[in-house]
Amino acid sequence: MEASTLRWILVIVGVLVIGSVWLFGNPSKKRKPKASRRSAEKAAKSGAERREPTLDGAATGSVSMDEMAADAAVAGNLESGGQGELPIGAAPDAEPMPAPKPKAPPKSNRPPGPPPEKIVTLFLLSHDNHVITGAELLQAAVSTGMEFGDMQIFHRLPEGSETPVFSMANAAKPGYFERDEWNTFETSGVALFMALPGPVQALDGWDSMLATARRMSEILHAELLDDERNPFTRQREAQMREEMREFDRRKKASG
């Protein structure tokens, strides 16, 4: 698979995961109340120093895709309880337990290529708080002709090409799948996405991805959602097919 394709697949996975947090995550988090002006003045008079948070290495310029993916993985680990906590009843002078190291996301050391012109996405969300297990997901992937490979996600590869027609990622953090954890793996949903232009015409790729998504929704007992996370309707299907035709027309006209 080309270096640009590999790296942009990881970027796309990160974007899909971030966009899916509100759908698959816990929306009941509460914000901490802001400190009042009176409290701030009191703290200033008592000599307390307030240190503003900073971002290490926040220099101007572009940030590499690998750094973005690593930051997303670390954020996901901390949000899911990855930060160590002091045991209840510990001595006041006891040192806090060290936080476990987050697993590094898949990386590619080659430079990135140009971004895709268009990304087409479909989501599969499990019904009634049911979780999708690793065994169920593997069965669905094998039954629909998808292969586990680059970036630790699934791909539909056309014959004679290493560039995927479309791919499937975990819709929950960290976005990819652990090869050795299928027996314990669980998720609330997955995302199928296609980066255009691809190895086949946009309309052909879309038809293949939609058919795969529908078959997987039957196997996984999951609901098929569009790119805006709404139930996928016939009207939306007709709209997407027209968009794919227009994309193919533009690409053919441009050369």
ZANUBA-982603 format. One line per field, with one value per residue (C-alpha): x negated, y negated, z; residue in three letters. Coordinates in pm, whole numbers. Example, Ala and Ser with C-alpha at 12.3 -4.5 7.8 and 13.67 -1.06 7.14 Angstrom:
ZANUBA-982603
px <- [-1230, -1367] .
py <- [450, 106] .
pz <- [780, 714] .
residuo <- [ALA, SER] .
end
This chain:
ZANUBA-982603
px <- [0, -131, -281, -30, 262, 132, 81, 411, 600, 470, 570, 919, 952, 861, 1120, 1389, 1316, 1322, 1649, 1801, 1718, 2053, 2237, 2049, 1905, 2054, 2235, 2308, 1978, 2020, 1816, 1640, 1772, 1549, 1386, 1555, 1384, 1394, 1212, 952, 883, 855, 609, 404, 386, 271, -21, 115, -23, 200, 18, 184, 170, -62, -111, -458, -605, -319, -531, -373, -360, -215, -191, -277, -2, -187, -197, 177, 250, 26, 196, 538, 433, 301, 619, 829, 629, 662, 1034, 1099, 937, 573, 442, 328, 505, 390, 538, 800, 648, 292, 53, 44, -318, -271, -368, -87, -80, -241, 0, -10, -170, 83, 37, -116, 101, -23, -283, -441, -776, -724, -615, -243, -94, 193, 520, 818, 1054, 1359, 1430, 1749, 1852, 2111, 2155, 2284, 2420, 2524, 2888, 3020, 2685, 2560, 2184, 2010, 1754, 1430, 1563, 1874, 1671, 1425, 1712, 1877, 1549, 1465, 1822, 1805, 1457, 1268, 906, 728, 410, 237, 296, 457, 794, 994, 981, 1155, 872, 938, 763, 411, 399, 279, 487, 818, 1153, 1280, 1180, 1340, 1222, 1334, 1577, 1461, 1116, 843, 991, 789, 804, 558, 468, 412, 719, 1010, 1124, 1175, 1257, 1589, 1721, 2049, 1994, 1766, 1714, 1673, 1508, 1388, 1124, 1166, 1019, 957, 854, 1204, 1466, 1645, 1988, 1855, 1673, 1983, 2206, 1955, 1923, 2299, 2363, 2096, 2236, 2587, 2466, 2259, 2555, 2751, 2470, 2393, 2757, 2646, 2818, 2687, 2625, 2514, 2216, 2419, 2508, 2872, 3061, 2971, 3274, 3355, 3352, 2999, 2894, 3020, 2843, 2513, 2532, 2579, 2281, 2066, 2175, 2088, 1747, 1675, 1786, 1556, 1258, 1316, 1348, 1029, 828] .
py <- [0, -348, -558, -843, -600, -436, -762, -919, -607, -663, -1031, -935, -679, -946, -1186, -916, -824, -1185, -1243, -930, -1003, -1167, -875, -582, -742, -858, -1192, -1229, -1392, -1705, -2021, -2153, -2491, -2785, -2959, -3284, -3621, -3652, -3321, -3424, -3753, -3571, -3326, -3612, -3792, -3478, -3447, -3144, -3119, -2995, -2823, -2823, -2495, -2485, -2253, -2108, -2166, -2392, -2563, -2714, -2500, -2167, -1878, -1533, -1275, -1033, -1292, -1355, -983, -938, -1230, -1082, -746, -906, -1112, -801, -613, -889, -939, -568, -565, -525, -770, -617, -716, -720, -421, -503, -504, -555, -755, -1129, -1110, -805, -843, -805, -491, -536, -564, -273, -354, -387, -163, -342, -358, -210, -432, -490, -666, -770, -1126, -1190, -1248, -1477, -1436, -1257, -1473, -1317, -1074, -868, -713, -471, -368, -48, -93, 201, 221, 196, 151, 476, 492, 631, 893, 976, 1314, 1152, 887, 1139, 1354, 1052, 938, 1281, 1330, 1003, 1052, 800, 854, 746, 560, 222, -19, 272, 222, 413, 346, 448, 491, 514, 789, 689, 374, 293, -24, 47, -26, -98, -17, 55, -89, -73, -361, -374, -467, -393, -343, -38, 326, 528, 846, 1051, 933, 1071, 1295, 995, 725, 540, 229, 43, -16, -29, -275, -193, -463, -516, -770, -915, -890, -519, -215, -183, -431, -611, -467, -111, -155, -303, -19, 234, 55, 16, 382, 482, 251, 390, 749, 673, 498, 824, 1038, 800, 702, 341, 30, -125, -500, -758, -992, -1229, -935, -932, -618, -536, -590, -527, -902, -922, -627, -797, -1119, -938, -756, -1085, -1235, -940, -977, -1347, -1270, -1019, -1272, -1539, -1304, -1186, -1544, -1655, -1391] .
pz <- [0, -86, 191, 142, 163, 478, 662, 554, 659, 1012, 998, 881, 1161, 1416, 1275, 1277, 1637, 1755, 1569, 1723, 2087, 2158, 1996, 2145, 2457, 2787, 2745, 3118, 3210, 3418, 3388, 3690, 3808, 3736, 4029, 4129, 4107, 4486, 4524, 4268, 4449, 4780, 4631, 4486, 4825, 5001, 4762, 4578, 4229, 3950, 3670, 3330, 3140, 2842, 2550, 2515, 2176, 2064, 1799, 1494, 1181, 1083, 1325, 1197, 1160, 1388, 1667, 1627, 1648, 1951, 2129, 2052, 2193, 2513, 2553, 2510, 2771, 3028, 2963, 3012, 3353, 3249, 3508, 3834, 4156, 4515, 4704, 4969, 5314, 5194, 5406, 5333, 5225, 5006, 4642, 4383, 4175, 3833, 3541, 3296, 2964, 2678, 2379, 2084, 1771, 1442, 1280, 942, 916, 556, 464, 409, 65, -36, 155, -3, -207, -42, 244, 245, 577, 716, 1080, 1237, 1591, 1807, 1921, 2279, 2453, 2301, 2253, 1948, 2049, 1875, 1761, 1609, 1433, 1286, 1160, 997, 838, 696, 570, 375, 229, 441, 545, 863, 772, 757, 1044, 1238, 1074, 809, 434, 113, -137, -511, -703, -800, -584, -233, -210, -32, -190, 162, 518, 855, 1186, 1547, 1610, 1973, 2095, 1999, 1652, 1555, 1669, 1875, 1688, 2005, 2199, 1994, 2280, 2510, 2254, 2276, 2104, 2052, 1683, 1380, 1095, 727, 520, 164, 61, -289, -541, -495, -698, -852, -963, -680, -763, -779, -448, -285, -401, -263, 73, 114, 37, 288, 555, 510, 531, 842, 1005, 970, 1112, 1400, 1466, 1431, 1298, 977, 1006, 750, 777, 1000, 1230, 1127, 1022, 663, 439, 73, 15, 156, -58, -374, -275, -216, -548, -728, -542, -648, -1013, -1002, -852, -1131, -1395, -1254, -1238, -1595, -1721, -1543, -1699] .
residuo <- [MET, GLU, ALA, SER, THR, LEU, ARG, TRP, ILE, LEU, VAL, ILE, VAL, GLY, VAL, LEU, VAL, ILE, GLY, SER, VAL, TRP, LEU, PHE, GLY, ASN, PRO, SER, LYS, LYS, ARG, LYS, PRO, LYS, ALA, SER, ARG, ARG, SER, ALA, GLU, LYS, ALA, ALA, LYS, SER, GLY, ALA, GLU, ARG, ARG, GLU, PRO, THR, LEU, ASP, GLY, ALA, ALA, THR, GLY, SER, VAL, SER, MET, ASP, GLU, MET, ALA, ALA, ASP, ALA, ALA, VAL, ALA, GLY, ASN, LEU, GLU, SER, GLY, GLY, GLN, GLY, GLU, LEU, PRO, ILE, GLY, ALA, ALA, PRO, ASP, ALA, GLU, PRO, MET, PRO, ALA, PRO, LYS, PRO, LYS, ALA, PRO, PRO, LYS, SER, ASN, ARG, PRO, PRO, GLY, PRO, PRO, PRO, GLU, LYS, ILE, VAL, THR, LEU, PHE, LEU, LEU, SER, HIS, ASP, ASN, HIS, VAL, ILE, THR, GLY, ALA, GLU, LEU, LEU, GLN, ALA, ALA, VAL, SER, THR, GLY, MET, GLU, PHE, GLY, ASP, MET, GLN, ILE, PHE, HIS, ARG, LEU, PRO, GLU, GLY, SER, GLU, THR, PRO, VAL, PHE, SER, MET, ALA, ASN, ALA, ALA, LYS, PRO, GLY, TYR, PHE, GLU, ARG, ASP, GLU, TRP, ASN, THR, PHE, GLU, THR, SER, GLY, VAL, ALA, LEU, PHE, MET, ALA, LEU, PRO, GLY, PRO, VAL, GLN, ALA, LEU, ASP, GLY, TRP, ASP, SER, MET, LEU, ALA, THR, ALA, ARG, ARG, MET, SER, GLU, ILE, LEU, HIS, ALA, GLU, LEU, LEU, ASP, ASP, GLU, ARG, ASN, PRO, PHE, THR, ARG, GLN, ARG, GLU, ALA, GLN, MET, ARG, GLU, GLU, MET, ARG, GLU, PHE, ASP, ARG, ARG, LYS, LYS, ALA, SER, GLY] .
end
